[in-house]
Amino acid sequence: MSTSSDYTPPKVWIWNKESGGKFANINRPVAGPTHGRELPVGRHPLQLYSLATPNGVKATVMLEELLALGHAGAEYDAWPININEGDQFGSGFVAINPNSKIPALMDRSGPTPIRIFESGSILMYLAEKFGAFLPTQQPQRAECLSWLFWQMGSAPFLGGGFGHFYAYAPTKMEYPIDRYAMEVKRQLDVLDRHLAHHRYLAGDDYTIADIATWPWYGALVRGLLYDAGEFLQVQEYQHVVRWAGEIAKRPAARRGRMVNRLWGEESEQLYERHGAGDFETRTQDKLAAE
């Protein structure tokens, strides 16, 4: 892999070597399954296949928030998909999400199972299914959806852009790090200016716009993403810090961050989730005792 400033792209790009970096062993230019693997199915109608990355946390926070509101139908089983090991390319997972990205959800509550993939789609589906966290009246609904899609369009610059070149690329390169650091700080400024005059993204009420945005930008300003807080001087964005801290105090948000987490402090991990009691008698403890 060349890092020279005089690199000239070939006329036709050919995949003939690994790209390098943390995820080189799973990156490839084609879709579809690489191996046969059926997915487990638990006892609840909602079956989540995910990992506690920011996109995965969106789904589990949403489900925990729905349960906290008393929506018993939001009970779910959460199964880990280890993207570092290529679980997302198993045939069962690809059947739910042909894009091979977490999270993916199956709703088996009706006569025909429904698959839902892409994190924003999962949030909208659950919000509409249970009538929660998505305003029904305008202009609040439009504001909520605008910020939801802002997050969906902006976060790739934070994750695949800044996060990749700052934290995961095999070599540190000034241009891409500077380019994406500039964009991430601009995005933080967008949020900060808005949150200076609003409690939550869509106004006074907590919505799926917050649930989508908090796992990315909330984690960033709380020093939980890419170890980049000092580099980006995230404390400058005091209104984002205030908003992120307020959501972090919500019990459902704390539970949602634990589900399918395979790293970090053991007290913050919940390998699988099959019921509310798993947070008290954590699943990984049960497995270790077997």
N, C-alpha and C positions, 0 to 999 in steps of 0.2 A: 504493500500500500504506500503510495507516494504522498509525502507531505510537502513537496517542493512547490514553491510559488510559481514555477514555470510549467506546472502540469497542464497538459493539453488533453481534454477528453477525446477518446477515440470516436470515429464516425459511427460505430455500432458498439454499444455496450454489451459485453458478454460476462455472464457470471462464471468465472473460472477460479475463484479463490474466495476464502472468507474475508469479510470486510474488517474483521478485528473488533475489539471492544467486548463488553460484558455479555452481550446478547448475540454474538457472532454465530454461536452453535445452533440457534433457532431461526436466524434470519434467512429467508430464501425468496426468490422472485416469483414463486408460483403459489397458487392456492390449493385447497383440497386436503384431505387427510393423508397423514404419513403412516398411520398404523390403525389397526382395528382396536377399538376400546369402547365398550358400552358404558354408559353413565349410570351411577347408582340412582335409585329413586326411593325417597323416604315416604313418610306417612302423610305429609301435608300436601294439599293441592299445589302450593307454590314451591317449586324446586329451583334453587339458585345454584349456579355453577360459577365460581368466582375466585378472586384472590384479593387481599386487602391492599391493593394499590389504590391510588386516588379514584380511579374510575370504578373499581369494585366497591369501595367504601360508599359511594353514592347510593348504590342499591341497598346495602345493608342498613345504612342510616335511615333511608326511606322506610324500609320494612319495620325497623324498630320504632320509628316515630309513629307509624300507623298503629302498631300494637299498643304503644303508649296512649294513643287516643281511644283505645277500646275496640279497634277493628279486629275481632277474633279471626276473621277470614284471611288476615295477613300473616297468620302463622306460616312458617316456612322451614324447609331444610336447606342448609347451605353446605355445599360440597366444595372442597378446595380444588382449584385447577392450577397446578404448579407450572407457570409459564416458562420458568427456567429449565424445566425438564421436558418441555414440549407437549404437555398434556392438552393444550389447546388445539393440537393437530390430530387428536384421536377422532375416530369416525363418529362417535356419539356426540362429541362436542361440535364438530363441524356441521352435523345435521341440524343443530340448533342455531349456530352462528357460522355461516359460510365464510365470514371474514376472520374467523379464528382469533377473536379478541374477547377478553373478559370485560364485563360480566355477561352472562346469558341466563335467561329465565324461562322456565316452562310453567304455564298455568294449566293445571289439570282439573280445574274446578267444574268445567263444563263437559258436554258430551264429546267434544273434539279438543284435544290439547292444543294450546296456542303457544308458539314460540315468540319470544321478544328478545331482540338483541340490540346493542348500542345503549350506552348508559342513559342518555337523554330520553330515548324511546321508552326504556323501562320506567323511568320516573314519571313520564306522562301517562303511560299505561296504568300504573298503580294509582296515580292521582285521580284519574278518571274512573277507575274501577271502584275506588273507595270514597270518592268525593271529598278529597282532602288535599291541602297544600297546593292547590291550583285555583286561583280566583275564578269565579264564574261570571263576574260582572266586569264590564269595561269601565275605565281604562286599566284597571288593576291586572286583568288577565293579559292584556297586550304587554304591559310592563314586565310581568313575570316571564312570559315566553321570550321576550326580547333579551332579557338577561340570561335565560337558560341557553338560548342559542348563541349569545355572546360567549358564554363559557365553552360551549362545544367547539366554536370556531377559534377561540383564543388559546385554550389549553395546549394544543399541539405545539405551539411556539414555546411554551413553558416546558413541556415534557420532552417531545421528540427533538425540539430545537435546543433550548438552553440545557435541559437536563442531560441530554445525550452528550453534547460536546463538553459540558463542564464536568460531568461526573462519570460518564461511561466510555467515551471515545478512547481508543488506544493511545492517542497522543493529544496533547493540549495544543490547540491552534487558536491564535489570537483573533483572526477575523470572525469565525463563527461564534466564538464565545462573546466577543464584543457585540456582534450583531444581535444575538438573542438576549444577552443581558439588557441591552438597550430596549428591546421590545418588551421584555418581562417588566422592566421598571415602568415603561409607559402603561402597560396594562394595570399595574398596581396603582398608578396615578389615576387611571380611569376609575377604578374601584374606590379609591380614597376620596376623590372629589365627589362622587355620588353618595358615598356613605357618610360624608360630612353632614348631609341634610336628610338622611333616611336611616331608620333603625336597621331595616333589612333591605335587600336589593329591590324588592317590589313595593316597598313602603313600610307600613307598620306591622305587617304580618309576615311570618316565617313561611317560605314557600319552597317549591322544588328548585327555584333559582338559587336559593341559599344552599340547599342540600347538594346541588350539583357543583357549586363553586367552592364551598368550604373545604372539601377534601384536597383540592389543589392549592388555592391561594391562602386558605386558612392555615394549612400545614406549612406553607412556605413562610408566612410571617411568624409562625410559632416555632420556627427552627427545626421542623420535622421533615423537610424535603431537601435532598441533595446537599445537606450541610452547607447551604449557601446563604444563610441569613446575614452574616457579616459581610460577605462579598457584595451582596445586593443592598445592604443597609436597609433591611426591611422595616426596622423600627421607625423609619421616617414616615411610614404610612400609618399614622396613629389611628385613623378611623377604621382602616382594615383590621388593625390589631385589636381594636375594641370589639368589632363585629365578630372576628374569629374567636376571641376569648369568650364572648357571650354564648356562642353556639357550642363551644367546647365544654361548657358547664351543663349542657343538656344531657340527662342520663341516657337518652336514646342515642345521641351522637357518640357518647363514650362507648356504649355497647356496640354500635355499628362499626367503630374502628377496630374492634377486637376480632370480628368474625372473619374466618379464613386468613388470619395473620399467621405467617409461618416464620417470623423473625422478630427481633427485638426482645424486650423484657418479657419473661415468661408470663408475668401477671397480666400482660396486655394481649396475650394470644388466646384465640379460641379456634382450634384447628377445624372443627366442624361445628355446626349449630343445628340442633334438632328440636329445641324447645327452650323456653325461657330459663328453665332450671340449669341449663348448661353453663350459664354465666356464674352460677354458684358452685357447681361441681364440674369444673371445666373439662371439656371433652378430652383434651390431651392428657389430663390427669387420669381419666378413665382408661384411656388407651395404655398408658404407662403401667397401670395396675393389672392389666390383663396378662 
